[in-house]
Amino acid sequence: MKKRITLTIDEEVYEKLQDMPKRVSISEVVNYLIDAFIEEVKRGHSMNQGELKEWIEGTKEGRDFKIRFIEQYSPVLQRVTEKIEDIKEILGMKSKPDEKK
């Protein structure tokens, strides 16, 4: 059974979420991260953002999540990146501010 929850997030994170492809299940990502966070807290740990990144890279569960996320969403994110580059090219925009044409 699933339950609803209301979360408050930073405005910059919310704006980034608007750019995500609709196929990305934010609920699935949040559910997994909260579950992992709860397990760490039960073990007597608490995590800040840096420690969370460390956990993702340094634990089997974190690496599994990262691999699953990449496998599921990488093709979509790659297409978005390619479209952004196509639009920049059409508009004559530079990829980096210091690039010269």
C-alpha positions in Angstrom: 0.0 0.0 0.0 1.2 3.5 -0.8 0.7 6.6 1.3 0.9 10.3 0.2 3.3 12.7 1.8 4.0 16.4 1.3 7.6 17.5 1.1 9.1 20.9 1.1 12.1 21.4 -1.1 14.4 24.2 -2.0 13.2 26.4 -4.8 16.3 25.6 -6.9 15.7 21.9 -6.6 12.0 22.4 -7.6 13.1 24.3 -10.7 15.5 21.5 -11.6 12.7 19.0 -11.2 10.7 20.9 -13.8 13.4 20.1 -16.4 13.3 16.4 -15.7 11.7 14.1 -18.3 8.2 13.1 -17.3 9.3 9.4 -17.3 11.4 10.0 -14.2 9.5 8.8 -11.2 10.4 11.2 -8.4 8.4 9.2 -6.0 10.5 6.1 -6.7 13.7 8.0 -6.2 12.5 9.7 -3.0 11.2 6.5 -1.6 14.5 4.7 -2.2 16.6 7.5 -0.7 14.3 7.9 2.4 14.4 4.2 3.0 18.2 4.1 2.8 18.4 7.2 5.0 16.1 5.6 7.7 18.3 2.4 7.7 21.4 4.6 8.2 19.8 6.5 11.1 18.7 3.3 12.8 22.4 2.2 12.7 23.2 5.5 14.5 24.3 7.5 11.5 22.9 10.8 10.2 23.8 12.0 6.7 24.4 15.5 5.2 24.5 16.0 1.5 28.2 15.1 1.2 27.7 11.9 3.3 24.8 10.9 1.1 27.0 11.2 -2.0 29.6 9.2 -0.2 27.0 6.5 0.7 25.9 6.3 -2.9 29.4 5.7 -4.1 30.6 3.7 -1.1 27.8 1.1 -0.4 26.4 -1.7 -2.3 22.9 -0.3 -1.9 24.0 3.1 -3.1 25.8 1.7 -6.1 22.8 -0.5 -7.0 20.6 2.6 -6.9 23.0 4.6 -9.0 23.2 1.7 -11.6 19.5 1.3 -11.7 18.9 5.0 -12.1 21.5 5.3 -14.9 20.1 2.2 -16.7 16.5 3.4 -16.5 17.0 7.1 -17.1 20.3 7.6 -19.0 18.8 7.2 -22.5 16.1 9.8 -21.7 18.7 12.2 -20.2 21.0 11.7 -23.1 18.3 12.6 -25.6 17.5 15.8 -23.5 21.2 16.7 -23.5 21.4 16.2 -27.3 18.3 18.3 -27.9 19.7 21.1 -25.8 23.0 21.0 -27.8 21.0 21.1 -31.0 19.0 24.1 -29.9 22.2 25.9 -28.8 23.7 25.2 -32.2 20.6 26.5 -34.0 20.7 29.6 -31.9 24.4 30.0 -32.3 25.0 29.7 -28.5 28.3 28.7 -27.1 28.4 25.6 -24.9 30.8 27.3 -22.5 31.0 31.0 -21.8 34.7 31.3 -22.7 34.5 29.4 -26.0 35.3 31.3 -29.2 33.8 30.6 -32.5 
